Amino acid sequence: MKVIAVLDWELSTIGDPLCDIANMSMMYFMPSMESRLGVAGLKGLNLHSTGIPSEKQLLQSYCKWNPHISYDIAQSWSGFYLAFLCFKNAVIVHGVKQRLASGVASSKNAKSIVLLLPMLVQEAQSMLEKRPPPSSIKSRL
């Protein structure tokens, strides 16, 4: 038998599709390679010149192919889901920080990844302030 790929299901879930699109959209808010923070996000890049769709275009495309989610619903809840994922990733990065402090870091980039921790928390708080969720849960149903 020849191994051609390895799948890591650690963070895989079956659940809310708005969480999926928020997960894809996270890179729009993560620092680019110039930041040297251990990730290569899209924040601050000229997306038009790269051919990468804008966050709005990505959301529109996702909703076009998913008949169960309207663009308006997805847009109105995007801040909530992005904040949730920032906090979720902050927990993961905190685990990296703990392993680094214990001397058992699994990545040579652990030091730079740990620097993302305050940015993730700040981004989550900013999302909730700039894009608060609708006041009624019924707007999600």
N, C-alpha and C positions, 0 to 999 in steps of 0.2 A: 504494500500500500504506500502511495506517495502522498504526503501532505502538501496541499496546494494553497491552503489558507487556514488561518486561525481566527475564530470569532470570539470576542470577549463580550459575554452577555451580562457582565456585572451591573451595568446601568440600564439594561433593557427592561422595558415594561410594556404592558398593554394597558392603555388608558386614554386619557383625554387627548384628542388630536391637537388641541391648542397648545398643549405642552410640547408636542413634536415641533410645531412651527416656531414656537418660542426658542426651542433648543437650536433649531437651524438659524434663527435670527440673532442668537447671542454673539456671533462673530462680528456683527455690525458694531457692537459696543465694547469689544475686546481690543486692546492696543495692538497696533501693527508691529511688525518686526523691529522697527526702529526703536521701540521702547525697551527691548531686551528683557522683557518680563517673562519669558518662557513660553509665550504663545505667539501665534501670528494671526491676529485678528484683522478686521477691516477698518477699524476706527481711524478716521483722519485720511483715509485713502480716497483718491479721485476714482470712484467706482465707474463712472461713465467711460473713462479712458481704458478701463480694464475689461469691459464687457460684463462685469458682474452686476446682476440686477440690484436695484435699490431695495431697502427693506420693504417699502410699499409694494414694489413690483413682485417681490418674492411672495408676500402675503396674498396679493391679488391672484397670482398664478396658483398658489396652493388652494385657495378657495374655489378657483375655477374648476379644479380637478377633484375637489371634495364637495359633493352636492349637499352634504349635511351641515356645512358651515358657511354662513354668509360672510362676506367681507366686512360688513358693518359690525357684526358680532365679534369677529376675530379682532378687528381694529380696536374696538372698545375694551376688550379684555387683554390686549397685548401687554400693557404695562404690568398688570397683575402677574401674568405668566412669566414675563421676563424677570421681574423681581423675584419670583419664586425660584427660578433657575439660577439666578445670581446667588441667592442664599444657599441653594443646594450645592452649587459649585464651591462656595465659600467653605462649606462643611468638608467637602472633599479635599480642598487645598489645606484646610486646617489639619486633616489627617496626614498630608504630605509633610506639613510643618512638624508634626509630632514625630513622625518617622525620622525626619532629618535630625531633630534634637536628640533622638534616641540612638542615632548612628546607624540606622537601618533603612535609609532612603533607597528607594528602588530606581531612582533616576539620577543621572549626572546633572540634570537640569533642575533638581529639587530646590536649590537655593533661589533661582530666579522665579520659579513657579510660586514659591511662598510669598514673594513680593506682590503677587496678585491679590492676596487676602484683603487688605484694606480697600483696594479698588473695587472688588466684587461687592463688598458690603455697602460702600458708597454708591455704587451703580444701582443696587437694589433699592436703596432708600430714594435715590433720585427718580427711578422709574415710578415708584408709588406716588411721589409728589407730582411729577410731570404728567403721568398717565394713570390717574387713579381709576380703579375699576368702577363700573356702573354702580349706582347706589342700590339697585335692586338685583337680587340673584335671579329673578325671573327673566331679566334681559339676556341671560346666558342660556336659558332653556328654549 
